[in-house]
Amino acid sequence: KHPRKRLPPSQKTSNTPAHTPPTTPTTNPGITPPDPDLTALRFELARLRAARGWSYDELASRSGLARRTVIEIEQGRTIGTLKTWHALAHALNTPLDELFSTLCRGHDLPGPAQD
């Protein structure tokens, strides 16, 4: 084995680039979207499941998800991925946009202003 040579502090290199370009904001400064109503989304999931008379096991089976995942989403312990919500929407035969529109309860849906 060859011993490693130690560089003096003035000659050490960093793993970060010498110059990092500034990031450009993706939205107008000072304008932020409203918070999504995640509680309304999970309540809608529970409502749709109950309206069909399905247990957690039934929805899990029809969606291909784990029972634990369905329970944790409905109880607000996790939000789930887009892929998870896609599977739930198909299992419930509910359009994804209709399901996700519950996120905007309490504020306007995104899109052009209505005149």
Secondary structure, 3 states (H helix, E strand, C coil): CCCCCCCCHHHCCCCCCCCCCCCCCCCCCCCCCCCCCHHHHHHHHHHHHHHCCCCHHHHHHHHCCCHHHHHHHHCCCCCCCHHHHHHHHHHHCCCHHHHHHHHHCCCCCCCCCCC
